[in-house]
Amino acid sequence: MPRLERETSQLGIYHIVLRSINRQTIFFDDEDGYIFLDKVKTTKEKFPYELFAYCFMRDHIHLLIKEVDAPISKIIQNILATYVFWYNKKYERQGNLFQSRFKSEAIEETKDILFCSRYIHQHPVRPGAKLDEYKWSSYHSYINEIRDVVNKDYLLTVFDSKEKFIDFMNQREQKTFIEFYSKVPLSDKRLKELAIEICTHYNVEMQSLHTLPDETLKELLATVKTIPGSSLRQIAKVLGVPIWSVRIAGKK
């Protein structure tokens, strides 16, 4: 079972980062993301907790959670166990998907709930891009008033209007929170290895990407874009696709 490395928060609030073994892909397509959200929801029904923010990356996940009844370790264990059971069945695999240890940092001041939420929402977005251009974060739950697994009341009541909330979330985050991967450039060789893994899921050779339907190609490129340390230009070069097709992938 996953083990939690953490300090105790007096507020009962934790920023958690989960990552896969050997940077294996956690989310190949939209179905995977929706199923993970479903496991988050069913776990809340079994072990009540509050979720303030999340973002799903190709090989890691950020969550901002407040304990209610159950300890954070039991909450995470249930989410991961139920998702991995489904994932292994879908992809006809066995064994663990996530690392046995996952990290958490205690949120000790109420203002840091805001700062950490902003950090999580900004985490998957490239400099200069808009937060709503990334699909798999809780930012959409806030700005579109979606009723889902996110407990939005705390953050939204801090601001007088949705416009002020949006302005705050788009301000450059200066505070540093835990991260698993240093933001260093990824080598072309390593990017190619990870891209081949993703292409294999879509049953296509990397040199044959041009044969994919447009929507499938966009979905594949959106997944590749979440590889830490990669750039749009590097992805275009390694995959042999136009940079504009990489730029628009994942956008609504």
N, C-alpha and C positions, 0 to 999 in steps of 0.2 A: 504494500500500500504506500502511497505517496507520504513523505514526511515533510513537515513544515519547519523551516528555519526562521525564527522570528523573535522579536521582543514583544512583551505584552503592552497593549495599548489601553490606557485608562478609559478611552472613549469606546473601546471595542471595535475600532475601525482600522482596516488594514489594506494597504496597496499590495496586491499579489501579482507575481509574474510566473507563469507556467511556460515551460518550454519543452519541446519534443526531444526525443533521443536522437543525437547526431543530426539535429536540424531537419528531421523528417517532416514532410508536409502534413499539417494537421487539417487544413482546409483546401481541398482540391476544387470544390465547386460550391455554388450557393446552397445546395441541399445540406452539405456538411455544416455550414454556418447556421442554417435554420435548425438543424437537429441539435447542435450544441446549445443554442438558445433555449430549445425545448427542454434539454436536460437541466439547464440553469433554472427554468421555471418549475419543473417537477421537483427539483431539489428544494426550492423555496417552500413548496407545499408540504414537504416532508420534514425539513429542518428550517423553520422560518429565519430569514435574514434580510438585510436591506442591501441592495446593489445600487451604488451611486453612479458608477461609470464603468465602461468596458471598451476594449478594442481587440479585434481578432486579427492577428497577422498570420502569414503563411506557416510559420513554425513556432510562434509563441503567442501568449495571451496576457492581456492586462485586465485586472479586475480591481475595483474599489468597493470593499464589502464591510458592512457593519454586522457584528454578531448580535443575535437577539436571544435565542434559546440555546442553540447548539454551538459548540466551539468551531472555529474557522476550519480546523483540520478535518472535522467530520463533513462539513459542507463541501470542501474541495474534493475530498475522497469520493463522495457520492456523485458529484458532477462528472469527475473524470472516469470513474468506474463504469457508469452507465453510458457515457459517450464512447469510451474505448470498446465496450462490448458491441455497440451498434457499428462502430467504425470497422472493427475487425471482421464482422460478418459481411459488411458491404464490400470490403476490399479483399476478402478471403485471405486474411493474414492472422497471425497469432502473436501473442506477447505484448509487452508494454509499448505504449506510444509516447508517454510523457516520462521525463526524468523522475527518478525515485525521490529526489529532493526538490522542493520548490521554495522559492524565497518570498518573504513578506517583510514589509516595514510598517511599523506602528505609526499611525497618524495621531499625534498628541494634541494638536491645536485645531479648533474648529475651522479656522481660516484655511488650514492646509487641505481640508476637504475640497475647497474651491480650487486651490492651486494644483492638487493632484488630479482632479477631474480634468482640468485644462491640459495638464501634461499628457494624460491618457488620450484625450481627444486630438491633441496635436501630434502625438507620437507617430502615427502612420502617414502623416501628410508631409509631402516634400515642401521645402521652402518656397514661398510664393504661391502655393496652391491654397484653395479654399477648403475649410474643414468638411463641408458637405460633399466634397468630391470623393471622399472615401466612404464606401458603403458600410463597412462592418465596424462601426463604432456607435456608442450610445448618443453621440451628438445629434443624430437624426431623431432620437426619441424626444429630445428636449425641444428642438426647433420646430418639429412637425407635430408636437403634442401627441405622440403615439402612445397608446396605452399598452404597455408590455411589461417586461420584467424589471424595468428600471424604476427606482424610487426617486422621483424628480422633485418632490415638494421642497426638500431642504435647499437645493441650489436655486430653484426658481423663486422662492420666497425671499431670498437675499437681495434680489434685484427688483427694481420698480417696474420693469418692463422686459419683454423678451428681447428687445433691441439692445438693452444694456447687458443682458446675459450674453448675447451674441458678440457684442463688442469685447467683453471681458475674455471670452473663450478664444477670441482671435488675436488678443495681445500676445506678444512674444513671451513665452514662459522662461523665466530666469532661474527658478528654483529647480534643483536637481533631485530626482527621485531614482530609485533603484532601476537598473537595467542589466540585462544579461550580456548584451553584445556591445562592444565598443564601436563607436561610429567611425570605422576605418574603412578605406576602400577595399573592395573585394577583388581578388584577382580574376582575370578573364577565365582562367582554367577552372577555378572553383565555381564561378557563376555558370559556366557551361555544364559542369557536373550536376548542379542543382536544377538547371533548366532541362536537362535530359530526363531527370527524374519526373519532372512535371509533364514533359511531352509524352513520356511513357504512359502516364495516366490517361492521356487523351488518344492513345494508340496512333501516334504520328511520329515520324522521324523529324528531327529538328530542321533538317534541310528541306522538309516538305510542308512547312507551316503554311505556305501560300495555298495549299489545297484545302485548308480548313474553311468552313463557313465563317462569315464575318463575326457573328456573335460568339462562336466557339473560340475563335482566335482572340477576340477581345477578352474573353474570360480567362484564357490561358495566360495572356500577357499581363492581365491584372494580378494574377497569382505570382508571376515572376517578379513583378514590380515590388512585391512585399519582401523580397530577399534582402536582408540587412546589408548595407554597404554597397549596393548596386546603384548605378545611375541610369537615367533614361538613355543617354548616348551609348553607354556600355552595353545595355540590354539590346539595343538596336544593332550594334556591331556584332555581338556574340551570336544573336539569333538570326541575323541577316534579314531584318525587317526594317521598314521605314520608321524613322524616329517619331513621326506624327502618329503612327499606329500604336506605338508604345505610350505616347503622351495621352491619348484619349481613352486607353484601356482602363476600365474600372470606373469611368465617369458616367453619370446618368445622362 
